[in-house]
Amino acid sequence: MSKTTNKYSPEVRQRAVRLVLENSGQHESRWAAIVSVSAKIGCAANTLNDWVKKAEVDRGDRAGVTTEMAERMKALERENRELRQANEILRKASAYFAQAELDRRSRT
């Protein structure tokens, strides 16, 4: 699992995406708009393209998993992992105490 730092604030990202979407008609292609805006804010064009695609998914204009749903899935996967670990601990503790009880009974 890699940790990345967000160099750009959410406000900068939103503004850049808005600029691309609003100014796409002023350029010969969407990619040209992305390249133009990315040069102005100092990010890679592919990065801005990813932001635009994600914004479209979040708005429902493009198929895919929304940011909200991805966060929810991540939280549920974390909870599932923690519950599996807790169950494993309880299973081992139960087996340990059951064996201890059998040992105690066999000694008496």
C-alpha positions in Angstrom: 0.0 0.0 0.0 1.6 3.3 -1.1 1.2 6.6 0.6 1.1 9.6 -1.6 0.9 13.2 -0.7 -1.6 15.5 -2.3 0.4 18.4 -3.7 -2.7 20.2 -4.9 -5.6 21.2 -2.6 -9.1 20.0 -3.4 -9.9 23.6 -4.3 -7.1 23.8 -6.9 -8.2 20.4 -8.3 -11.9 21.5 -8.6 -10.9 24.8 -10.2 -8.7 23.0 -12.8 -11.4 20.5 -13.6 -13.9 23.3 -14.0 -11.5 25.2 -16.3 -11.1 22.2 -18.5 -14.8 21.5 -18.7 -15.8 25.1 -19.3 -13.0 25.8 -21.8 -13.0 22.6 -23.9 -14.9 24.4 -26.7 -12.1 27.0 -27.0 -9.6 24.4 -27.9 -9.3 22.0 -30.8 -9.7 19.0 -28.5 -10.3 18.2 -24.8 -6.7 17.0 -24.5 -5.6 20.4 -25.7 -7.7 22.1 -23.0 -6.2 19.7 -20.4 -2.6 20.5 -21.6 -3.3 24.2 -21.5 -4.8 24.2 -18.0 -2.2 21.8 -16.6 0.6 24.1 -17.8 -1.1 27.0 -16.0 -1.4 25.2 -12.6 1.9 23.3 -12.9 0.7 19.7 -12.9 1.1 16.9 -15.4 -1.5 16.7 -18.1 -2.2 13.0 -17.3 -2.8 14.0 -13.7 -5.4 16.6 -14.6 -7.0 14.2 -17.1 -7.4 11.7 -14.2 -9.0 14.5 -12.1 -11.4 15.3 -14.9 -12.4 11.7 -15.4 -13.0 11.2 -11.7 -15.1 14.4 -11.6 -17.2 13.0 -14.4 -17.7 9.7 -12.6 -18.7 11.5 -9.4 -21.2 13.6 -11.4 -22.6 10.6 -13.1 -21.5 11.6 -16.6 -19.1 8.6 -16.9 -19.4 5.0 -15.8 -17.3 4.0 -12.8 -17.0 3.9 -9.1 -17.6 7.2 -7.4 -15.3 8.7 -4.8 -17.9 8.3 -2.2 -18.5 4.6 -3.0 -14.7 3.9 -3.2 -14.3 5.4 0.3 -17.2 3.3 1.6 -15.8 0.1 0.1 -12.4 0.9 1.6 -14.0 1.4 5.0 -16.0 -1.8 4.8 -12.9 -3.8 3.7 -11.0 -2.4 6.7 -13.9 -3.3 9.0 -14.1 -6.8 7.5 -10.3 -7.3 8.0 -10.6 -6.2 11.6 -13.5 -8.5 12.3 -11.7 -11.4 10.7 -8.7 -10.7 13.0 -10.9 -10.5 16.0 -12.6 -13.8 15.1 -9.3 -15.5 14.7 -8.2 -14.2 18.1 -11.4 -15.4 19.7 -11.1 -18.8 18.0 -7.6 -19.3 19.3 -8.5 -18.1 22.8 -11.5 -20.5 22.8 -9.3 -23.4 21.7 -6.7 -22.5 24.4 -9.3 -22.4 27.2 -11.0 -25.5 26.0 -7.7 -27.4 26.1 -6.9 -25.9 29.5 -10.3 -27.1 30.8 -9.7 -30.7 29.3 -6.2 -30.7 30.9 -7.6 -29.6 34.3 -10.3 -32.3 34.2 -7.9 -35.1 33.2 -5.7 -34.2 36.2 -8.5 -34.6 38.7 
